[in-house]
Structure formats: structure tokens, C-alpha cells
Amino acid sequence: MKEALAGLTVRGRAFLAAGVTALVCAVLLDQSALARVGVLVVALPLLTAWVVGRNRYRLALVRTVTPQLVAAGQPARVTLSLTNEGRTPNGVLLLEDQVPYVLGTRPRFVLEGIGAGWKQSVTYQVRSDVRGHFEIGPMSVRVTDPFGLVELGRAFRTTVPLTVTPRTVALPQIPLGGAWTGSGDNRPRAFATGSAEDVTVREYRRGDELRRVHWRSSAKVGELMVRREEQPWQSRATLFLDNRTRAHHGHGIASSLEAAVSAAASVAVHLTHRGFAVRLVTATGEDPSSAWHLRGAELNTAPLLEALAVIAATTQPHLDTGWLAEGAHGGLTVAVFGDVSSPDLPVLRRMQHQAGSALAIALDARAWAGAPAGDGATRALAQQGWRSAVLGPRDRLDAVWQELGHTSAHSSRSAGPTQEVAG
């Protein structure tokens, strides 16, 4: 009852004040009719507070977000499923779900007719133009009476995550130079003909060619065994993103860093669809969630996009080189750079030297700050052996990628025959 009296609304307090005033006036003026009105006006909020405070409601909430991984600018649907697990009916429910500011305004709902066993679902949409990881919830519930005199607040503590990934652009097919790698979990299987221990076999199936029968294994097992098909080599690519503050200009979603993250996400999706196992490396080193050994043979862009969704600018002045293994060579490296300075040149040279093919998208970062366009980054990259193309604020990423393909093909013809990875 004490909590219910503390939950009197402005209307309830006004009724209580008006009733007390009427009673005082009735006593001073000796008006019995006015006294009866005053008693009724005072009794109404008090009786309502007693009924609401006595009611022990039990509400259950299930919140689902579909999908939980959405690209920037695309909507996600939030469904709230409410159930009254109590035996007594409740009054009017006022629901307000807590959502981050970038996802939109806080949704509010009014639900009535809540009896025993009552169930209802409500939905709303959220959308963000800003990438990141957000928590939706908790939800606050206010129970009020039909007259609006008393209002009690409750809150659910559960939240649901929503990850907004960077915007991506479909990129055209271009020739990608590089080497197929087979180290670690992805190394190709060897098929020997000498012993059963050196070959991978399976049971004979109808339609298998007899020339694939492994007779020694068949004699040992007692039934026909055939060699498995050779597993294809899986090509690996390193995606490097320079996320240093000193390398980018602009603010918010209009900064060169956001353009670089979007470009890196587009490249990651493109390479994955072409059969590459892609790892993400930033200025601070390799991202553990996108490491090759954690991804295995399953090509999936979700870990890469989730990692790119939460990448922030770093104040680290120099590029980390811990991910560059000594003596490692081959493979494809695609880098997205901002401004390049003289201290970065040795690292760029080393990255290019260890890559079978080194391609770069060089952002004209100063153009995002309104400065005149320049090509200093592309000249520095070319001097270190990189094949690069410039991306400005008004340039289309797919056109720049196509230009990078022409540059790569021209360089390959000039340098002689190289191995090409076709997607």
C-alpha cells in the first residue's frame, strides 16, 4: 500500500487534494452534500491504490531480434512476447523498451485486457546508419489503473545484442595474383599408392570407377574400398586495414576511416565468396576472431564483419609488425590505407615482400577534410612494389576495384607469367 500511494499520478494527487479541500470547505460551510462529494473524491484514489498495490502480477518477457547481424542502413525487427503468469488480472500496461539513441526513438506500447494466461506479442523496427555493437533493452513496465490515478513501475533486466556491420558494395571480378597455400588445417591431403596408412579411403559406392579401388585396403578390410577425391587447396588472403588516427581525416560517418572500414568489409565479402579464407589485420595486429586456424574450411563472412563492426581508431603511431612471420612468403594481401608517412615505408616493403601479390586501396584521406586531392600515398606504395588505386570521397568503390584489377593485370603482363587465382 505504501508503494502504491507513492505511485499516485498527478491526476491521483489532484483528486486527493480536491477531496481534502472539499471536506474542509464542507466543515467550514456546514454543507453535508459537499462532504459526501469530498469523501468520494478522496476515497477513489485511495481505493485504487489499495487494489493496485494488492495485485501481485507476474509478467514474463521474451525478446528476439531478427536478424542479429544487420548491415548499416538496413532495418532489424524486434519482437516482444509478453505473458501474464499470474492468476489475477492486471490493469493497463505501459511498455517502454530501452534502445540506443542511434537505433531510433524508444518504442512505447499500451496494452489492455490483461487477464490470467494472457499472451501478446508486439514488434517494432530499429535501424542504424552507424556500425557497432548495441544492446537492446532492458524494458520498463508501468502498471496503471483505468482511471490513471496510480502508476507502478517495474523493469526487466534482460537485453539482446544487435551488431550493425559496415556497408558493403558488390565488387566485380578481377584477376587476383597470389599463391595457393596449404599450411595448417588447410593443407592438401597426400595420396600415396604404397600402403593403406598413406592414403585416405572410403567404402565403395555404386557408380565409382574401378580404377579408384585401393586393393590393399580392400584386402585388409574385406570389402571394396576406393580412394577419396582429392581435397582442393584453399587459398588464403590477408586483409589489412590501417585504422590509425593519424592516417585518417574527417568526423563521424563522413570520415575517411569509415570509408576505409566499408571498403575493407566489401573486400572481405568479395574474397570470401571467391573461396578465400580471409584473416583481418589492423594497425594493432591480427584480429583473433578472424584467424585462419579458427575459421577452418568453412568460409563465412560473419566473423570478419563482426570484427569490422567494432573497429575503432587507434592512437598508435606506428604499424604493428608482430603478425608478419619471419620467412613467410606467398598468398594474397589486400590492404586499405589512409595517409602513408616515411616511417611506414619499411613495414610496407616487408608486407609486399612476404606477399605473393600485394594490392592496395589508398584513400585520399585529406580529401575528406576538404583539402585538395593528392596521390602521395599511391606513389609511396608504388615505390614499395604495391599495385594500388586511389579512393576519394566521391569515387565509387566498385569502379576503383575494377581499376585496381586493370593495374594488377597490366603489372602481371609486364612482370611475366605469374599464377592467377580465378574466382
Secondary structure in CASP SS format (residue, H / E / C, confidence):
PFRMAT SS
TARGET T0000
AUTHOR 0000-0000-0000
METHOD secondary structure of the structure
MODEL  1
M C 1.00
K H 1.00
E H 1.00
A H 1.00
L H 1.00
A H 1.00
G C 1.00
L E 1.00
T C 1.00
V H 1.00
R H 1.00
G H 1.00
R H 1.00
A H 1.00
F H 1.00
L H 1.00
A H 1.00
A H 1.00
G H 1.00
V H 1.00
T H 1.00
A H 1.00
L H 1.00
V H 1.00
C H 1.00
A H 1.00
V H 1.00
L H 1.00
L H 1.00
D C 1.00
Q C 1.00
S H 1.00
A H 1.00
L H 1.00
A H 1.00
R H 1.00
V H 1.00
G H 1.00
V H 1.00
L H 1.00
V H 1.00
V H 1.00
A H 1.00
L H 1.00
P H 1.00
L H 1.00
L H 1.00
T H 1.00
A H 1.00
W H 1.00
V H 1.00
V H 1.00
G H 1.00
R H 1.00
N C 1.00
R C 1.00
Y C 1.00
R C 1.00
L E 1.00
A E 1.00
L E 1.00
V E 1.00
R E 1.00
T E 1.00
V E 1.00
T E 1.00
P C 1.00
Q C 1.00
L E 1.00
V E 1.00
A E 1.00
A C 1.00
G C 1.00
Q C 1.00
P E 1.00
A E 1.00
R E 1.00
V E 1.00
T E 1.00
L E 1.00
S E 1.00
L E 1.00
T E 1.00
N E 1.00
E C 1.00
G C 1.00
R C 1.00
T C 1.00
P C 1.00
N C 1.00
G C 1.00
V E 1.00
L E 1.00
L E 1.00
L E 1.00
E E 1.00
D E 1.00
Q C 1.00
V C 1.00
P C 1.00
Y H 1.00
V H 1.00
L H 1.00
G C 1.00
T C 1.00
R C 1.00
P C 1.00
R E 1.00
F E 1.00
V E 1.00
L E 1.00
E C 1.00
G C 1.00
I C 1.00
G C 1.00
A C 1.00
G C 1.00
W C 1.00
K E 1.00
Q E 1.00
S E 1.00
V E 1.00
T E 1.00
Y E 1.00
Q E 1.00
V E 1.00
R E 1.00
S C 1.00
D C 1.00
V C 1.00
R C 1.00
G E 1.00
H E 1.00
F E 1.00
E E 1.00
I E 1.00
G C 1.00
P C 1.00
M E 1.00
S E 1.00
V E 1.00
R E 1.00
V E 1.00
T E 1.00
D C 1.00
P C 1.00
F C 1.00
G C 1.00
L C 1.00
V E 1.00
E E 1.00
L E 1.00
G E 1.00
R E 1.00
A E 1.00
F C 1.00
R C 1.00
T C 1.00
T C 1.00
V E 1.00
P E 1.00
L E 1.00
T E 1.00
V E 1.00
T E 1.00
P C 1.00
R C 1.00
T C 1.00
V C 1.00
A C 1.00
L C 1.00
P C 1.00
Q C 1.00
I C 1.00
P C 1.00
L E 1.00
G E 1.00
G C 1.00
A C 1.00
W C 1.00
T E 1.00
G C 1.00
S C 1.00
G H 1.00
D H 1.00
N H 1.00
R C 1.00
P C 1.00
R C 1.00
A C 1.00
F C 1.00
A C 1.00
T C 1.00
G C 1.00
S C 1.00
A H 1.00
E H 1.00
D H 1.00
V C 1.00
T C 1.00
V E 1.00
R E 1.00
E E 1.00
Y C 1.00
R C 1.00
R C 1.00
G C 1.00
D C 1.00
E C 1.00
L H 1.00
R H 1.00
R H 1.00
V E 1.00
H C 1.00
W H 1.00
R H 1.00
S H 1.00
S H 1.00
A H 1.00
K H 1.00
V H 1.00
G C 1.00
E C 1.00
L C 1.00
M E 1.00
V E 1.00
R E 1.00
R C 1.00
E C 1.00
E C 1.00
Q C 1.00
P C 1.00
W C 1.00
Q E 1.00
S C 1.00
R E 1.00
A E 1.00
T E 1.00
L E 1.00
F E 1.00
L E 1.00
D C 1.00
N C 1.00
R E 1.00
T H 1.00
R H 1.00
A H 1.00
H C 1.00
H C 1.00
G C 1.00
H C 1.00
G H 1.00
I H 1.00
A H 1.00
S C 1.00
S H 1.00
L H 1.00
E H 1.00
A H 1.00
A H 1.00
V H 1.00
S H 1.00
A H 1.00
A H 1.00
A H 1.00
S H 1.00
V H 1.00
A H 1.00
V H 1.00
H H 1.00
L H 1.00
T H 1.00
H H 1.00
R C 1.00
G C 1.00
F C 1.00
A E 1.00
V E 1.00
R E 1.00
L E 1.00
V E 1.00
T E 1.00
A C 1.00
T C 1.00
G E 1.00
E E 1.00
D C 1.00
P H 1.00
S H 1.00
S H 1.00
A C 1.00
W H 1.00
H H 1.00
L H 1.00
R H 1.00
G C 1.00
A C 1.00
E C 1.00
L C 1.00
N C 1.00
T C 1.00
A H 1.00
P H 1.00
L H 1.00
L H 1.00
E H 1.00
A H 1.00
L H 1.00
A H 1.00
V C 1.00
I C 1.00
A C 1.00
A C 1.00
T E 1.00
T C 1.00
Q C 1.00
P C 1.00
H C 1.00
L C 1.00
D C 1.00
T C 1.00
G C 1.00
W C 1.00
L C 1.00
A C 1.00
E C 1.00
G C 1.00
A C 1.00
H C 1.00
G C 1.00
G C 1.00
L E 1.00
T E 1.00
V E 1.00
A E 1.00
V E 1.00
F E 1.00
G C 1.00
D C 1.00
V C 1.00
S C 1.00
S H 1.00
P H 1.00
D H 1.00
L H 1.00
P H 1.00
V H 1.00
L H 1.00
R H 1.00
R H 1.00
M H 1.00
Q H 1.00
H H 1.00
Q H 1.00
A C 1.00
G C 1.00
S E 1.00
A E 1.00
L E 1.00
A E 1.00
I E 1.00
A E 1.00
L E 1.00
D C 1.00
A H 1.00
R H 1.00
A H 1.00
W H 1.00
A H 1.00
G C 1.00
A C 1.00
P C 1.00
A C 1.00
G C 1.00
D C 1.00
G H 1.00
A H 1.00
T H 1.00
R H 1.00
A H 1.00
L H 1.00
A H 1.00
Q H 1.00
Q C 1.00
G C 1.00
W C 1.00
R E 1.00
S E 1.00
A E 1.00
V E 1.00
L E 1.00
G C 1.00
P C 1.00
R C 1.00
D C 1.00
R C 1.00
L H 1.00
D H 1.00
A H 1.00
V H 1.00
W H 1.00
Q H 1.00
E H 1.00
L H 1.00
G H 1.00
H H 1.00
T H 1.00
S H 1.00
A H 1.00
H H 1.00
S H 1.00
S H 1.00
R H 1.00
S H 1.00
A H 1.00
G C 1.00
P C 1.00
T C 1.00
Q C 1.00
E E 1.00
V E 1.00
A C 1.00
G C 1.00
END
